[in-house]
């Protein structure tokens, strides 16, 4: 079993001549079971199933079964039956089973409200079993003082949980403070190695005590909750962080009535939906929380809770808009023309327009917080342990030796997409041209960073031409962004500048100036690495071997603009009689006295003799047809000259 060592400690007894003493570390056993079986991640269902199986095994080993498979026969545990300390653990884990099932139902009651009644019923059963355990403990003289105090603290705690869920703040605060006092007293009496469990238990109870005090009327308790939330880390466990988030959300729900409107870019937006009020309060409180936080993971968890609240509010406003539009369409379709015109001009249309403005504002909040979270991811990636010492980061920028430049390039690409979504928001953003110009300048700035880190992915693959081209493009984008962000060309107001998410203009100008300097250095480094790589591989960076041989045959004066290897230059000293200049020098044309030639006869045209040469040849020939006709019929001349027979 998982708790063999601690159960052995629980089963250990101190024997004497007359009495037997039981020493049971209740809190240590319970916390170990919770951490190992689901509650480290808030999985109450898994823990409830584990406790049920554990109780079945314990009853079987103690021969204290509640009937058989076909029939249930409940047995009451009396002091006479307690001959083993495991009987006390049996009662403790019965309370744990009821509590775990109640917390499981509480998680489901957000969507199914009826489950809250069943949750209260299970907590009442846990309190009833706690009272039975308290009566049993008073009748057992063999329990030592520490075990009695732990059982008393555990029973007080389960009473406080029930009062907390019933919103009986006075009783809940009283029970929880009693539990805290008992555990604080135990911390002073036990060994230092075992104090961690009790200290963690006190830290778990404190948020609930502060929340009870806040509901009673102590307004400073909400600040204490925020401070405790800021101090939570990943080492404290996700369950404490989840409980603090739930308590803070409940505290904000009580403050939601104070939010009636919000100012955005000179507009006053009325806020009536509860989820929208909760989201706005969450954003305001998170700004104060983040200022006092140093832990990177804690900041990310705060951003996650803020974005979750914004998404819920956006969904609620979207549903409200759809309901308003469907209601307006139904009324207009079922009435005559005059009634339809009246409905179109009624307050329903105004409500839809107000909801659309609120929807755009919530979208703006969500995108802004997403941008801030992405910038936090970038800062965390560049500030990792050892990056600065290893030379991977310089002046806040990852160098060409940065291990994962593609991750930073992807993050900056996400920033560009988020800013483009922000520019595309309808309504107030489209009306403020200065804000759009500032967002566009930031897009160009983040594109320069995207090209900068994308270039390093190519240099890791020894694609130096692409790397150099991307570095040059990064420099051009940075110079363009600097020109757009300069105070001389700025067209935005202070209100528009404050509404733009991310760093301020002055901070961005400083970062871009450093980026330009770093880009120039990285480009030179890329070219140098390219030359060294070619030298190591034996390739020639500029000319082939054939063209280099031709160059080596020329004298030095004729090839000053070309690079030739040292071996070829030394070879030319031995193969050429005059390697530096051409001797004798080449002849060059010079101006002298001109020589005249009589070329007029070349341009004289003589008359054509074609007609005279073609006349004689046409009379002397009659062709093949005439020869055949004369042979068959005789010549034409004899016929004409002979006498006629008349």
Beta strands, then each sheet from edge to edge (+ up, - down):
strand 1: 13-15
strand 2: 20-22
strand 3: 261-264
strand 4: 267-270
strand 5: 393-394
strand 6: 397-398
sheet 1: 1+ 2-
sheet 2: 3+ 4-
sheet 3: 5+ 6-
end
